[in-house]
Amino acid sequence: MQKRLEKLFRLFIGLLALLAVVSLAFVIFFIVKEALPLFREVRVGEFLLGKRWMPIAYVGEPSFGIFNFIMATLYVSLLAMIIASAVGIGAALFLSCVASRKARELLYPFIDLLAGIPSVIYGFIGLVVLVKLFMKMGVHTGSCVLAAAILLSVMLLPYIISSCSETILKAKERYLPASNAMGIDKWHAIASVILPASWGNILLSMILAIGRAMGETMAVMMVIGNANLFPTLLGKSETIAAVIALEMGTAEAGSLHYHGLYAAGLVLMVLLFIINAVIAALRSRLIKEA
């Protein structure tokens, strides 16, 4: 009876895994199918490198260039990752190597709660706090790439802290007793042994976080300014996710505008796959070297 249950369970898990793969394949197929009609009218190079986005031609010819959107997406996401990684790894070190077990059990629920707050609430807080702060600092209108990156980094913190703290804690339990027995200073052991041993899984948590960063729409859209401009730190810009969210509701089904938004989504998906592949390759290299 137990063997039959194990076989049924393995079959059930296999079906769930197959369903996940099929769902991903369907999403990719649908996006590619809806994006391809655009490239019959617009060259790929013009679409990727063009800086003028005018899908509805009120004056002149329509134009589909998403270069500024691509750069804004990468700029905001990578800047948010840098901020969140610095703060998140530091917080993870505190929770794993300084805080007591009771303190960790008390703090973990509050960290996990950050992941459950709706993005529109983060966006509202960004408008009320960050945008006004940047206005006081002399930034015109207060909406800028840096404000969006700071807000997005806060949204990434729970993913990085939770994953990194568990990884560092396991490495600490494995290596710290031996280093103490050898008379090695605790923080020297953390810097030279525990952190290097944890980098592989830390990079894995960054893969999860970068997907969250590049796909975030509402919060970033509310504070970045939504202007088709090349991104600068204190200037307005617009991400791919934001332009899709803002314009999909008004795009006529089957129009070039409609297919152009799907093509922008396809580019976002390809960028995410490339970044994930690079981080995964770096993680594999670090694990082999370790």
C-alpha positions as CSV (number, residue, x, y, z in Angstrom):
1,M,0.0,0.0,0.0
2,Q,2.8,2.4,0.9
3,K,4.6,1.7,-2.4
4,R,1.4,2.5,-4.3
5,L,1.0,5.8,-2.4
6,E,4.6,6.7,-3.1
7,K,4.1,6.0,-6.8
8,L,0.9,8.1,-6.9
9,F,2.7,10.9,-5.1
10,R,5.6,10.8,-7.5
11,L,3.2,10.8,-10.4
12,F,1.3,13.8,-8.9
13,I,4.6,15.7,-8.4
14,G,5.6,14.9,-12.0
15,L,2.3,16.1,-13.3
16,L,2.6,19.4,-11.4
17,A,6.1,19.9,-12.8
18,L,4.8,19.1,-16.3
19,L,2.0,21.6,-15.8
20,A,4.4,24.3,-14.8
21,V,6.6,23.7,-17.9
22,V,3.5,23.6,-20.2
23,S,2.2,26.8,-18.7
24,L,5.5,28.6,-19.3
25,A,5.6,27.3,-22.8
26,F,2.1,28.5,-23.5
27,V,2.9,32.0,-22.1
28,I,6.0,32.2,-24.3
29,F,4.1,30.9,-27.4
30,F,1.3,33.4,-26.8
31,I,3.6,36.4,-26.4
32,V,5.7,35.5,-29.4
33,K,2.5,34.9,-31.5
34,E,1.1,38.4,-30.6
35,A,4.5,40.1,-31.0
36,L,5.5,38.8,-34.4
37,P,3.0,40.8,-36.5
38,L,4.8,44.0,-35.4
39,F,8.1,42.9,-37.0
40,R,6.4,42.5,-40.4
41,E,6.1,46.3,-40.4
42,V,8.9,47.4,-38.1
43,R,12.5,46.2,-38.3
44,V,14.0,44.6,-35.1
45,G,16.9,47.1,-35.0
46,E,14.5,50.0,-35.3
47,F,12.3,48.6,-32.5
48,L,15.2,47.9,-30.1
49,L,17.3,51.0,-30.8
50,G,14.7,53.6,-31.7
51,K,14.1,56.3,-29.1
52,R,10.7,57.6,-30.4
53,W,7.6,55.8,-29.2
54,M,4.5,57.1,-31.0
55,P,2.3,54.1,-31.7
56,I,-0.6,56.3,-32.7
57,A,0.5,58.8,-35.3
58,Y,-1.3,62.1,-34.6
59,V,1.4,63.8,-36.7
60,G,3.5,62.0,-39.2
61,E,4.2,58.3,-39.3
62,P,3.9,56.0,-36.2
63,S,7.1,55.0,-34.5
64,F,7.9,52.1,-32.3
65,G,11.2,52.5,-30.5
66,I,11.7,51.1,-27.0
67,F,15.4,51.8,-26.4
68,N,14.7,54.3,-23.6
69,F,12.3,51.9,-22.0
70,I,14.9,49.1,-22.1
71,M,17.5,51.2,-20.5
72,A,15.2,52.5,-17.8
73,T,14.1,48.9,-16.9
74,L,17.8,47.8,-16.6
75,Y,18.9,51.0,-14.8
76,V,16.1,50.9,-12.2
77,S,16.3,47.1,-11.6
78,L,20.1,47.0,-11.3
79,L,20.3,50.1,-9.1
80,A,17.6,48.6,-6.9
81,M,19.4,45.3,-6.7
82,I,22.7,47.1,-5.7
83,I,20.9,48.9,-2.9
84,A,18.8,45.9,-1.8
85,S,21.8,43.6,-1.9
86,A,24.0,45.9,0.3
87,V,21.2,46.3,2.9
88,G,19.8,42.8,2.6
89,I,23.1,40.9,3.0
90,G,24.0,43.2,5.9
91,A,20.7,42.5,7.6
92,A,21.1,38.8,6.9
93,L,24.5,38.8,8.5
94,F,23.0,40.5,11.6
95,L,20.2,38.0,11.8
96,S,22.5,35.0,11.3
97,C,25.6,36.0,13.2
98,V,24.6,38.6,15.8
99,A,20.9,38.2,16.7
100,S,19.8,35.4,19.1
101,R,17.4,32.7,18.0
102,K,14.5,34.4,19.8
103,A,15.3,37.7,18.1
104,R,15.3,35.9,14.7
105,E,12.0,34.3,15.4
106,L,10.6,37.7,16.4
107,L,12.0,39.6,13.3
108,Y,11.4,37.0,10.6
109,P,7.6,37.5,10.5
110,F,8.0,41.3,10.1
111,I,10.5,40.8,7.2
112,D,8.1,38.4,5.5
113,L,5.3,40.9,6.0
114,L,7.1,43.3,3.7
115,A,6.6,40.8,0.8
116,G,2.8,40.7,1.4
117,I,2.2,44.5,1.2
118,P,0.5,45.3,-2.2
119,S,2.7,47.2,-4.6
120,V,0.2,50.0,-4.9
121,I,0.7,50.7,-1.2
122,Y,4.4,51.0,-1.7
123,G,3.7,53.3,-4.6
124,F,1.5,55.5,-2.5
125,I,4.1,55.7,0.3
126,G,6.7,56.6,-2.4
127,L,4.5,59.4,-3.6
128,V,3.9,60.7,-0.1
129,V,7.4,60.3,1.2
130,L,10.1,59.8,-1.4
131,V,8.7,62.2,-4.1
132,K,8.2,65.0,-1.6
133,L,11.6,64.4,-0.2
134,F,13.2,64.7,-3.6
135,M,11.2,67.8,-4.3
136,K,12.6,69.4,-1.2
137,M,16.1,68.5,-2.4
138,G,15.5,70.4,-5.6
139,V,14.5,67.6,-8.0
140,H,11.8,68.9,-10.4
141,T,8.4,67.3,-9.6
142,G,10.2,64.8,-7.3
143,S,9.6,61.8,-9.6
144,C,12.9,60.3,-10.8
145,V,14.8,57.0,-11.4
146,L,16.5,57.2,-8.0
147,A,13.2,57.4,-6.2
148,A,11.9,54.4,-8.1
149,A,15.1,52.4,-7.4
150,I,15.0,53.2,-3.7
151,L,11.3,52.2,-3.5
152,L,11.9,49.0,-5.5
153,S,14.9,48.1,-3.3
154,V,12.7,48.1,-0.2
155,M,10.3,45.7,-2.0
156,L,13.2,43.4,-2.8
157,L,14.5,43.2,0.8
158,P,12.3,40.4,2.1
159,Y,13.4,38.1,-0.7
160,I,17.1,38.8,-0.2
161,I,17.1,38.8,3.6
162,S,15.0,35.7,4.1
163,S,17.0,33.6,1.6
164,C,20.5,35.0,2.6
165,S,20.0,34.7,6.3
166,E,19.1,31.0,6.1
167,T,22.1,30.4,3.8
168,I,24.5,32.2,6.1
169,L,23.1,30.6,9.2
170,K,23.7,27.1,7.7
171,A,27.2,28.0,6.7
172,K,27.8,29.5,10.2
173,E,26.7,26.3,11.9
174,R,28.9,24.3,9.6
175,Y,32.2,26.3,9.7
176,L,32.1,28.5,12.8
177,P,32.7,25.8,15.5
178,A,35.8,24.7,13.7
179,S,37.1,28.2,13.3
180,N,36.5,28.9,17.0
181,A,38.4,25.7,17.9
182,M,41.4,27.0,15.8
183,G,41.3,30.4,17.6
184,I,40.2,32.3,14.5
185,D,38.4,35.6,15.2
186,K,34.6,35.3,14.6
187,W,34.3,38.2,12.1
188,H,37.4,37.1,10.2
189,A,35.9,33.6,9.8
190,I,32.6,35.2,8.6
191,A,34.4,37.3,6.0
192,S,36.9,34.7,4.8
193,V,35.0,31.4,5.1
194,I,31.2,31.8,5.8
195,L,30.4,34.5,3.3
196,P,32.4,32.9,0.4
197,A,30.7,29.6,1.1
198,S,27.3,31.3,0.9
199,W,27.8,33.2,-2.3
200,G,26.2,30.6,-4.5
201,N,22.9,30.6,-2.7
202,I,23.1,34.4,-2.3
203,L,23.3,34.7,-6.1
204,L,20.3,32.3,-6.3
205,S,18.3,34.7,-4.1
206,M,19.3,37.5,-6.4
207,I,17.9,35.6,-9.4
208,L,14.5,35.6,-7.6
209,A,14.8,39.3,-6.7
210,I,15.8,40.5,-10.2
211,G,12.7,38.8,-11.6
212,R,10.6,40.7,-9.1
213,A,12.4,43.9,-9.9
214,M,12.1,43.9,-13.7
215,G,8.5,42.8,-13.6
216,E,7.3,45.4,-11.0
217,T,4.8,47.8,-12.5
218,M,2.6,49.8,-10.2
219,A,5.0,51.1,-7.5
220,V,7.7,52.0,-10.0
221,M,5.1,53.6,-12.4
222,M,3.8,55.8,-9.6
223,V,7.2,57.4,-8.8
224,I,9.4,57.3,-11.9
225,G,7.6,60.0,-13.8
226,N,6.6,58.0,-16.9
227,A,8.4,60.0,-19.6
228,N,10.0,58.5,-22.7
229,L,13.5,59.8,-21.8
230,F,16.9,58.2,-21.5
231,P,17.2,57.4,-17.8
232,T,19.4,59.6,-15.6
233,L,19.7,59.3,-11.8
234,L,17.5,62.3,-11.0
235,G,15.5,62.4,-14.2
236,K,12.2,61.0,-15.3
237,S,11.9,57.8,-17.3
238,E,9.6,54.9,-18.0
239,T,10.1,51.1,-17.8
240,I,8.8,48.5,-20.2
241,A,6.3,47.2,-17.6
242,A,5.0,50.7,-17.0
243,V,4.4,51.5,-20.7
244,I,2.5,48.1,-21.1
245,A,0.3,48.8,-18.0
246,L,-0.4,52.4,-19.1
247,E,-1.2,51.7,-22.7
248,M,-2.6,48.2,-23.0
249,G,-6.1,49.3,-22.0
250,T,-6.3,51.8,-24.8
251,A,-4.6,49.8,-27.5
252,E,-7.0,48.5,-30.2
253,A,-6.9,44.7,-30.4
254,G,-5.0,43.6,-33.6
255,S,-3.4,47.1,-34.2
256,L,0.3,47.7,-34.4
257,H,0.1,49.5,-31.1
258,Y,-1.3,46.3,-29.5
259,H,1.3,44.1,-31.1
260,G,4.0,46.6,-30.2
261,L,3.2,46.3,-26.5
262,Y,3.4,42.5,-26.8
263,A,6.7,42.9,-28.5
264,A,7.9,45.1,-25.6
265,G,6.8,42.3,-23.2
266,L,8.8,39.8,-25.3
267,V,11.9,41.9,-25.0
268,L,11.4,42.2,-21.2
269,M,11.1,38.4,-21.0
270,V,14.3,37.9,-23.1
271,L,16.2,40.4,-20.9
272,L,15.1,38.5,-17.8
273,F,16.1,35.2,-19.2
274,I,19.6,36.6,-20.2
275,I,20.2,38.1,-16.8
276,N,19.0,34.9,-15.0
277,A,21.3,32.8,-17.2
278,V,24.3,35.1,-16.5
279,I,23.7,35.0,-12.7
280,A,23.1,31.2,-12.8
281,A,26.4,30.7,-14.7
282,L,28.3,32.8,-12.2
283,R,26.7,30.9,-9.4
284,S,27.7,27.5,-10.9
285,R,31.3,28.8,-11.4
286,L,31.5,29.9,-7.8
287,I,30.2,26.6,-6.5
288,K,32.8,24.7,-8.6
289,E,35.6,26.9,-7.3
290,A,34.4,26.4,-3.8
